[in-house]
């Protein structure tokens, strides 16, 4: 049955399996991107979440090899990390993240606004995108407090030259409000739910 990532990821980390699983997920994603590129002659960007346990010195070399094997351009891949992961791995992870950025990979901060209050990492790490957590999107546009938080995040991110993705967009009203505020990318059930690869292919073909 359905198992939430919040259920199996901490267990995989505790058992020491997360690096192996993470490597498999990344290799699978890149292989699929390469297949789409050859099949459709189009480049499909994909984001992959990273665990803090994956931020080792060997990660950039591993990712570079997987990019070569798949034939995928580095700029199509975004690696996402949560604020908490970034802060807990600041010293050890900074070097790794800079090397990943040098490969041309995009880096994003997931669940922005729910972790640490320190924003120092925004100028110390080569991040490309912030993702507004769904908890701030959920009550848009009705709740004034949520509107102010989202407006502030957008102003901060755009002022630093970062792109912004809003997570958890489920209604047309939310989407319209975020577009009006200048949000760069919208993500959520208003557009599609998680689906198997073949269903995604069929969805693209129907458009």
C-alpha positions as CSV (number, residue, x, y, z in Angstrom):
1,X,0.0,0.0,0.0
2,X,0.9,3.7,0.1
3,X,3.8,4.6,2.4
4,X,4.5,8.2,3.0
5,X,8.2,9.4,2.5
6,X,7.9,10.8,6.1
7,X,7.5,7.2,7.1
8,X,10.2,5.4,5.2
9,X,12.9,8.0,4.8
10,X,13.8,8.4,8.5
11,X,13.8,4.6,8.8
12,X,16.2,4.3,5.8
13,X,18.4,6.9,7.3
14,X,18.5,5.1,10.7
15,X,19.3,1.8,9.0
16,X,22.1,3.3,6.9
17,X,20.3,2.6,3.6
18,X,19.5,6.1,2.5
19,X,22.7,6.7,0.4
20,X,22.1,3.5,-1.6
21,X,18.4,4.3,-2.1
22,X,19.2,7.9,-2.9
23,X,21.7,6.9,-5.5
24,X,19.2,4.5,-7.1
25,X,16.5,7.2,-7.2
26,X,18.8,9.7,-8.9
27,X,20.1,7.2,-11.4
28,X,16.5,6.1,-12.2
29,X,15.4,9.7,-12.6
30,X,18.3,10.5,-14.9
31,X,17.8,7.4,-17.0
32,X,14.1,8.3,-17.4
33,X,15.0,11.9,-18.4
34,X,17.5,10.5,-21.0
35,X,14.8,8.2,-22.4
36,X,12.3,11.0,-22.7
37,X,14.9,13.1,-24.5
38,X,15.6,10.4,-27.0
39,X,12.0,9.4,-27.4
40,X,10.4,12.9,-27.7
41,X,13.4,15.1,-28.7
42,X,12.5,17.3,-25.7
43,X,14.3,18.0,-22.5
44,X,12.2,17.4,-19.4
45,X,13.5,19.0,-16.2
46,X,13.2,16.9,-13.0
47,X,13.8,17.6,-9.3
48,X,15.1,15.0,-6.9
49,X,15.2,15.3,-3.1
50,X,18.4,14.7,-1.2
51,X,18.8,13.5,2.3
52,X,21.5,15.1,4.5
53,X,23.2,11.7,4.7
54,X,23.9,12.0,0.9
55,X,26.0,15.2,1.3
56,X,29.3,13.4,1.2
57,X,32.4,14.5,-0.7
58,X,31.9,11.7,-3.2
59,X,28.4,12.9,-4.2
60,X,29.4,15.3,-7.0
61,X,31.6,12.7,-8.7
62,X,28.7,10.1,-8.5
63,X,26.2,12.6,-9.9
64,X,28.6,13.6,-12.7
65,X,29.1,10.0,-13.7
66,X,25.3,9.4,-13.7
67,X,24.8,12.5,-15.9
68,X,27.3,11.2,-18.4
69,X,25.8,7.7,-18.5
70,X,22.3,9.1,-19.0
71,X,23.3,11.8,-21.5
72,X,21.2,14.4,-19.6
73,X,22.3,18.0,-19.5
74,X,23.2,19.0,-15.9
75,X,21.0,22.1,-16.1
76,X,17.8,20.0,-16.4
77,X,18.5,18.4,-12.9
78,X,17.4,20.2,-9.7
79,X,18.5,18.7,-6.3
80,X,16.3,19.8,-3.4
81,X,17.2,20.0,0.3
82,X,15.2,21.2,3.2
83,X,16.2,24.1,5.4
84,X,16.8,21.7,8.3
85,X,19.1,19.5,6.2
86,X,21.1,22.5,5.0
87,X,21.6,23.9,8.5
88,X,22.5,20.6,10.1
89,X,25.1,19.9,7.3
90,X,26.3,23.5,6.8
91,X,30.0,23.0,7.1
92,X,30.3,19.5,5.6
93,X,27.7,20.2,2.9
94,X,28.8,23.6,1.6
95,X,31.8,22.2,-0.3
96,X,29.7,19.5,-1.8
97,X,26.9,21.9,-2.8
98,X,29.4,24.3,-4.5
99,X,30.9,21.4,-6.5
100,X,27.4,20.3,-7.6
101,X,26.6,23.8,-8.6
102,X,29.8,24.0,-10.6
103,X,28.6,21.0,-12.6
104,X,25.7,23.1,-13.7
105,X,23.1,21.4,-11.5
106,X,20.4,23.6,-10.0
107,X,19.9,23.6,-6.2
108,X,16.7,24.3,-4.4
109,X,15.6,24.9,-0.8
110,X,12.5,22.8,-0.1
111,X,9.9,23.6,2.6
112,X,11.3,27.2,2.9
113,X,10.1,29.0,6.0
114,X,9.5,25.9,8.2
115,X,13.0,25.3,9.4
116,X,15.7,27.5,10.9
117,X,15.3,31.3,11.2
118,X,18.9,32.0,10.2
119,X,19.1,33.2,6.6
120,X,22.9,33.2,6.4
121,X,22.9,30.1,4.2
122,X,21.2,32.0,1.4
123,X,24.4,34.0,0.8
124,X,26.8,31.2,1.7
125,X,25.4,28.4,-0.5
126,X,24.8,28.4,-4.3
127,X,21.1,28.0,-4.2
128,X,19.0,28.6,-7.3
129,X,15.4,28.3,-6.0
130,X,13.3,28.6,-2.9
131,X,10.1,26.5,-2.5
132,X,7.3,28.0,-0.4
133,X,6.0,25.3,1.9
134,X,2.5,24.2,1.4
135,X,1.5,25.3,4.9
136,X,1.7,28.9,3.7
137,X,-0.1,28.2,0.4
138,X,-3.0,26.2,1.9
139,X,-4.9,29.3,3.2
140,X,-4.4,31.5,0.2
141,X,-5.8,33.9,-0.7
142,X,-8.3,34.2,2.2
143,X,-5.9,34.4,5.2
144,X,-4.1,37.7,5.5
145,X,-1.3,36.3,7.5
146,X,-0.5,33.7,4.8
147,X,-0.6,36.4,2.1
148,X,1.9,38.5,4.0
149,X,4.3,35.6,4.5
150,X,4.1,34.6,0.9
151,X,4.6,38.2,-0.3
152,X,7.7,38.5,2.0
153,X,9.2,35.3,0.8
154,X,8.7,36.3,-2.8
155,X,10.3,39.7,-2.2
156,X,13.3,38.2,-0.3
157,X,13.9,35.5,-2.9
158,X,13.6,37.7,-6.0
159,X,15.7,40.4,-4.3
160,X,18.5,37.7,-4.0
161,X,18.0,36.7,-7.6
162,X,16.3,33.3,-6.7
163,X,13.4,31.7,-8.4
164,X,10.4,30.7,-6.3
165,X,8.2,27.6,-6.5
166,X,5.0,27.4,-4.5
167,X,4.2,23.9,-3.3
168,X,0.7,22.5,-2.5
169,X,-1.3,24.6,-5.0
170,X,-4.7,22.9,-5.0
171,X,-7.2,25.5,-6.2
172,X,-7.5,27.9,-9.1
173,X,-7.8,30.7,-6.6
174,X,-4.5,29.9,-5.1
175,X,-2.9,29.6,-8.5
176,X,-4.3,33.0,-9.7
177,X,-3.1,34.7,-6.6
178,X,0.4,33.3,-6.7
179,X,0.7,34.3,-10.4
180,X,-0.4,37.8,-9.6
181,X,2.2,38.0,-6.9
182,X,4.9,37.0,-9.4
183,X,5.6,33.4,-8.3
184,X,7.8,31.7,-10.9
185,X,6.6,28.1,-10.7
186,X,3.4,26.4,-9.2
187,X,3.3,22.8,-8.1
188,X,0.4,20.8,-6.7
189,X,-2.8,18.9,-7.2
190,X,-4.4,21.7,-9.1
191,X,-2.3,20.6,-12.0
192,X,-1.7,16.9,-11.5
193,X,-1.2,14.2,-8.8
194,X,1.7,11.9,-8.5
195,X,1.5,9.3,-11.3
196,X,3.4,6.3,-12.8
197,X,5.7,7.1,-15.7
198,X,3.4,5.6,-18.4
199,X,0.5,7.8,-17.2
200,X,2.7,10.8,-17.4
201,X,3.7,9.9,-20.9
202,X,0.0,9.6,-21.9
203,X,-0.8,12.9,-20.3
204,X,2.0,14.6,-22.3
205,X,0.8,13.0,-25.5
206,X,-2.7,14.2,-25.0
207,X,-1.5,17.8,-24.9
